[in-house]
Amino acid sequence: MAVPATVIYFTCYDQLTALLRSKLGENESRIPIVAGIVARFGAVTVISPLELIRTKMQSEKFSYNELHQYVSKRVSEDGWLSLWRGWTPTVLRDVPFSAMYWYNYEVLKKWFCEKSGLYEPTFMINFTSGALSGSFAAVATLPFDVVKTQKQTQLWMYESHKISVPLHMSTWDIMKNIVVKNGFSGLFTGLIPRLVKIAPACAIMISTYEFGKAFFQEQNARKQKY
């Protein structure tokens, strides 16, 4: 799931950013927001069925053969759209996350470069900017992550009669139910584990991606020169 999601996401973001900069100019601040939203929307839509399957495998011990039989049964009973259960809260979590992440990343990267007197960001500037922007976006979108997990597990929990809530609940209904049961803090359940996961992941991913991109750009430039 991670490999195709990353390929789709970063490729779309880079291509959209280049296109928008050619149309709107290099210094247009809205470009990272728009490109981040569109890129993440596409990646979420493609990967959503795999994330639903991953959630199922994490909630119960299933062999791949048992999982295949179960998914086939669900598709035959509820149609292919059942594989996109939880798509709405995932979009509500990931699309704002992406918009905030890329905007803050570009702002922080530019700020660190100015403070350091550098024209191009270093590996550590990319790493730090990625960690800080990822942390901020993770905190802001955590409630939708909590809702996404609950909505996806409803499919499996409903069948074993472990919950009494209706199967088809809106994102906002689930949020209200969480607040009623656990208070407002219930929407931020798992904050520390999410930060521990997201901050280094964003830092490593963006810094290695930028390093790899710069490396291959240099290699291509050498080939064109000779």
C-alpha positions as CSV (number, residue, x, y, z in Angstrom):
1,M,0.0,0.0,0.0
2,A,2.8,2.4,0.9
3,V,4.7,2.1,-2.3
4,P,2.0,2.9,-4.8
5,A,0.5,5.6,-2.5
6,T,3.9,7.4,-2.3
7,V,4.6,7.1,-6.0
8,I,1.2,8.5,-6.9
9,Y,1.3,11.2,-4.3
10,F,4.7,12.6,-4.9
11,T,4.6,12.4,-8.7
12,C,1.2,14.2,-8.8
13,Y,2.4,16.8,-6.4
14,D,5.6,17.6,-8.3
15,Q,3.9,17.7,-11.7
16,L,1.1,19.9,-10.5
17,T,3.5,22.2,-8.7
18,A,5.5,22.6,-11.9
19,L,2.4,23.2,-13.9
20,L,0.9,25.8,-11.5
21,R,4.2,27.6,-11.2
22,S,4.5,28.0,-14.9
23,K,1.0,29.5,-14.9
24,L,0.9,31.5,-11.7
25,G,4.6,32.3,-11.0
26,E,7.2,30.9,-8.7
27,N,6.2,32.8,-5.6
28,E,2.5,32.0,-5.5
29,S,1.8,30.8,-2.0
30,R,-1.3,28.9,-2.8
31,I,0.4,26.4,-5.1
32,P,1.5,23.9,-2.4
33,I,-2.0,23.9,-1.0
34,V,-3.7,23.2,-4.3
35,A,-1.2,20.7,-5.5
36,G,-1.2,18.9,-2.1
37,I,-5.0,18.7,-2.0
38,V,-5.3,17.2,-5.6
39,A,-2.4,14.8,-5.2
40,R,-3.6,13.4,-1.9
41,F,-7.2,13.2,-3.1
42,G,-6.1,11.0,-6.0
43,A,-3.8,8.8,-3.9
44,V,-6.5,8.2,-1.2
45,T,-9.1,7.2,-3.8
46,V,-6.7,4.6,-5.4
47,I,-5.4,3.2,-2.1
48,S,-8.6,3.2,0.0
49,P,-9.6,-0.5,-0.6
50,L,-6.1,-1.6,0.5
51,E,-6.3,0.5,3.7
52,L,-9.7,-1.1,4.5
53,I,-8.1,-4.5,4.1
54,R,-5.2,-3.5,6.3
55,T,-7.5,-2.4,9.0
56,K,-9.3,-5.7,8.9
57,M,-6.0,-7.6,9.2
58,Q,-4.9,-5.5,12.1
59,S,-8.2,-6.0,14.0
60,E,-8.3,-9.8,13.5
61,K,-5.9,-12.6,12.7
62,F,-6.7,-13.6,9.1
63,S,-4.7,-15.6,6.6
64,Y,-4.5,-14.1,3.1
65,N,-6.8,-16.9,1.8
66,E,-9.4,-16.2,4.5
67,L,-9.2,-12.5,3.8
68,H,-9.7,-13.1,0.1
69,Q,-12.8,-15.2,0.8
70,Y,-14.2,-12.6,3.1
71,V,-13.6,-9.7,0.7
72,S,-15.1,-11.6,-2.1
73,K,-18.2,-12.3,0.0
74,R,-18.5,-8.6,0.9
75,V,-18.2,-7.5,-2.7
76,S,-20.8,-10.0,-3.8
77,E,-23.2,-8.9,-1.1
78,D,-22.6,-5.1,-1.0
79,G,-20.9,-4.4,-4.3
80,W,-17.5,-3.0,-5.1
81,L,-18.2,0.4,-3.4
82,S,-18.1,-1.5,0.0
83,L,-14.3,-1.6,-0.4
84,W,-14.3,2.2,-0.2
85,R,-16.0,2.2,3.2
86,G,-14.2,4.9,5.3
87,W,-13.2,6.9,2.2
88,T,-14.9,10.1,3.4
89,P,-13.2,10.3,6.8
90,T,-9.9,9.3,5.2
91,V,-10.3,12.2,2.7
92,L,-11.3,14.5,5.5
93,R,-8.1,13.5,7.4
94,D,-5.6,13.2,4.5
95,V,-6.5,16.1,2.2
96,P,-6.4,18.8,4.9
97,F,-3.2,17.1,6.3
98,S,-1.6,17.4,2.8
99,A,-2.6,21.0,2.3
100,M,-1.2,22.0,5.7
101,Y,1.8,19.9,5.4
102,W,3.0,21.2,2.0
103,Y,2.2,24.8,2.8
104,N,4.1,24.7,6.1
105,Y,6.9,22.7,4.6
106,E,7.5,25.2,1.8
107,V,7.3,28.1,4.3
108,L,9.6,26.6,6.8
109,K,12.1,25.5,4.2
110,K,12.3,29.0,2.8
111,W,12.6,30.5,6.3
112,F,15.4,28.1,7.3
113,C,17.3,28.9,4.1
114,E,17.0,32.6,4.7
115,K,18.2,32.3,8.3
116,S,21.1,30.1,7.2
117,G,22.0,32.3,4.2
118,L,21.5,29.5,1.8
119,Y,20.0,29.5,-1.7
120,E,19.2,25.8,-1.7
121,P,18.0,23.8,1.3
122,T,20.3,21.2,2.9
123,F,19.3,17.7,3.9
124,M,18.9,18.8,7.5
125,I,16.7,21.8,6.5
126,N,14.4,19.4,4.5
127,F,14.4,16.9,7.4
128,T,13.5,19.6,10.1
129,S,10.9,21.3,7.9
130,G,9.3,17.9,7.2
131,A,9.2,16.9,10.9
132,L,7.7,20.2,12.1
133,S,5.1,20.6,9.3
134,G,4.1,16.9,9.7
135,S,3.7,17.3,13.4
136,F,1.4,20.3,13.1
137,A,-0.7,18.7,10.4
138,A,-0.9,15.4,12.4
139,V,-2.3,17.2,15.5
140,A,-4.8,19.2,13.5
141,T,-6.3,16.2,11.6
142,L,-6.2,13.6,14.4
143,P,-10.0,13.7,15.0
144,F,-10.6,12.5,11.4
145,D,-8.1,9.7,11.9
146,V,-10.0,8.5,15.0
147,V,-13.3,8.6,13.0
148,K,-11.7,6.8,10.0
149,T,-10.6,3.9,12.1
150,Q,-14.0,3.6,13.8
151,K,-15.9,3.8,10.6
152,Q,-13.8,1.1,8.9
153,T,-14.0,-1.3,11.8
154,Q,-17.8,-0.9,11.9
155,L,-18.0,-3.2,9.0
156,W,-16.4,-6.0,10.9
157,M,-17.7,-5.2,14.4
158,Y,-21.3,-5.0,13.1
159,E,-21.3,-8.6,11.9
160,S,-20.1,-9.9,15.3
161,H,-22.7,-7.6,17.1
162,K,-20.0,-5.9,19.3
163,I,-21.6,-2.5,18.8
164,S,-25.1,-1.1,19.0
165,V,-24.7,1.9,16.7
166,P,-26.0,1.8,13.1
167,L,-23.6,0.6,10.4
168,H,-24.1,3.6,8.2
169,M,-23.2,6.6,10.3
170,S,-22.0,9.9,8.9
171,T,-18.5,11.3,9.9
172,W,-20.1,14.0,12.0
173,D,-22.4,11.5,13.8
174,I,-19.4,9.4,14.8
175,M,-17.7,12.5,16.1
176,K,-20.7,13.4,18.2
177,N,-20.9,9.9,19.5
178,I,-17.2,10.0,20.5
179,V,-17.6,13.3,22.3
180,V,-20.7,12.1,24.2
181,K,-18.9,8.9,25.4
182,N,-15.3,10.2,25.9
183,G,-15.5,13.9,25.9
184,F,-13.7,16.2,23.4
185,S,-10.4,14.6,24.3
186,G,-11.7,11.4,22.8
187,L,-11.2,12.9,19.3
188,F,-7.5,13.1,20.1
189,T,-7.1,9.5,21.3
190,G,-3.6,8.2,20.2
191,L,-2.0,11.7,19.8
192,I,1.4,10.7,21.1
193,P,1.7,7.5,19.0
194,R,0.5,9.4,15.9
195,L,3.2,12.1,16.5
196,V,5.8,9.4,17.1
197,K,4.9,7.8,13.8
198,I,4.1,10.9,11.6
199,A,7.0,13.3,12.6
200,P,9.9,11.0,11.7
201,A,8.1,9.5,8.8
202,C,7.4,12.9,7.2
203,A,11.0,14.0,8.0
204,I,12.6,10.9,6.5
205,M,10.3,10.7,3.5
206,I,10.6,14.3,2.3
207,S,14.4,14.6,3.0
208,T,15.3,11.4,1.2
209,Y,12.9,12.3,-1.6
210,E,14.4,15.7,-2.1
211,F,17.9,14.2,-1.9
212,G,17.1,11.6,-4.5
213,K,15.4,14.1,-6.7
214,A,18.4,16.4,-6.6
215,F,20.8,13.5,-7.2
216,F,18.9,12.3,-10.4
217,Q,18.6,15.9,-11.6
218,E,22.3,16.3,-11.4
219,Q,22.8,13.0,-13.2
220,N,20.4,14.0,-16.0
221,A,22.1,17.4,-16.3
222,R,25.5,15.7,-16.7
223,K,24.2,13.3,-19.4
224,Q,22.7,16.2,-21.3
225,K,26.0,18.1,-21.1
226,Y,28.0,15.3,-22.5
